[in-house]
Amino acid sequence: MTTPLLIIDAANVVGSVPDGWWRDRFGATERLRDKLASLPSVGVPGVEPPVDVVMVVEGKARDVASSDTIRVVSAPRSGDGDDAIVELVRTECADRTCYVVTADRGLKARVTSLGASVLGPSTVR
């Protein structure tokens, strides 16, 4: 059995809590990445570990780096995060279970049509 893939829509998850993230999008995204560090070994509700975790970043958070446990993928341009997530689903989820963490309705429709399941931001917050 292959390891499931959990793709995090970083902008959507960061924006799901009004904690002042808009003053420092880069810092808020780094803090999210660091908070998610244990996900590969602990999983999330409904997804048993181990799990591969990819966080997609865009805009002012594009330069957030990967960590030892969280792979970060930067969208090529601001606002292209959804397209980057869809491309990851297309290229990395053909032979394994894939989950996308987002509350974006349009993105949900796009990734579920490709066979991914969707989890809400509270799953990882």
C-alpha positions in Angstrom: 0.0 0.0 0.0 1.3 3.5 -0.9 1.5 6.4 1.5 -1.4 8.8 1.2 -0.7 12.4 0.2 -2.1 15.3 2.1 -2.0 18.6 0.1 -2.5 21.7 2.1 -3.9 24.9 0.5 -1.7 27.1 2.8 -3.4 30.5 1.9 -6.8 29.0 2.6 -5.8 27.4 5.9 -3.9 30.5 7.1 -6.8 32.7 6.2 -9.3 30.5 8.0 -8.5 32.1 11.4 -8.6 35.9 11.8 -5.4 36.1 13.9 -3.7 39.0 12.1 -2.1 36.8 9.4 -2.6 39.6 6.8 0.1 41.7 8.5 2.7 39.1 7.9 1.6 36.4 5.3 5.1 35.0 5.1 5.5 34.6 8.8 2.0 33.2 9.2 2.7 30.6 6.5 6.0 29.6 8.2 4.2 29.2 11.5 1.6 27.0 9.8 4.4 24.8 8.2 6.1 24.4 11.6 2.8 23.6 13.3 2.2 20.8 10.7 5.6 19.2 11.3 4.2 16.1 13.1 1.5 15.4 10.6 3.5 12.8 8.6 3.9 10.7 11.7 0.5 11.3 13.4 -1.9 11.8 10.5 -5.2 13.7 10.8 -8.7 12.5 11.7 -9.7 9.9 9.2 -6.2 9.5 7.7 -3.8 7.1 9.5 -0.1 7.7 9.5 2.3 7.7 7.8 1.2 10.4 5.4 3.2 12.6 2.9 2.4 16.3 3.4 2.8 19.0 0.7 1.9 22.6 1.5 1.2 24.8 -1.5 2.1 28.5 -1.1 1.6 31.6 -3.2 1.9 35.3 -3.2 3.9 36.9 -0.4 4.5 33.4 1.1 6.1 32.0 -2.1 9.5 31.9 -0.5 8.6 29.8 2.5 11.0 26.8 2.4 10.3 23.1 2.9 11.1 21.7 6.3 12.4 18.2 7.2 8.8 16.8 7.2 6.7 19.2 5.1 7.4 19.7 1.4 6.5 23.2 0.2 5.6 23.9 -3.4 5.4 27.5 -4.6 2.8 28.5 -7.1 4.6 30.2 -10.1 2.6 33.4 -9.7 0.4 35.0 -7.1 -3.1 33.6 -7.2 -2.0 30.4 -9.0 -2.1 28.2 -5.8 -5.3 26.4 -6.9 -3.8 25.5 -10.2 -0.6 24.2 -8.5 -2.8 22.1 -6.2 -4.8 20.7 -9.1 -1.5 19.8 -10.9 -0.2 18.0 -7.8 -3.4 16.0 -7.7 -3.0 15.1 -11.4 0.6 14.1 -11.2 1.0 12.6 -7.7 -2.4 11.0 -6.9 -2.9 8.5 -9.8 -1.7 5.6 -7.7 -2.4 6.6 -4.1 -5.1 8.1 -1.9 -5.0 11.9 -2.0 -6.6 14.5 0.3 -6.7 18.3 -0.2 -7.1 20.6 2.8 -9.1 23.6 1.7 -12.5 25.4 2.1 -12.4 26.8 -1.4 -15.5 25.6 -3.2 -14.1 26.0 -6.7 -11.0 24.1 -5.7 -13.0 21.4 -4.0 -14.9 20.8 -7.2 -11.8 20.7 -9.3 -9.9 18.2 -7.1 -12.8 15.9 -6.4 -13.4 15.5 -10.1 -9.9 14.1 -10.3 -10.5 11.6 -7.4 -9.1 13.5 -4.4 -11.0 13.8 -1.1 -11.3 17.2 0.6 -10.8 18.0 4.2 -11.6 21.3 5.9 -8.9 23.7 7.3 -9.9 22.8 10.9 -8.5 19.3 10.2 -5.0 20.7 10.4 -5.5 23.8 12.6 
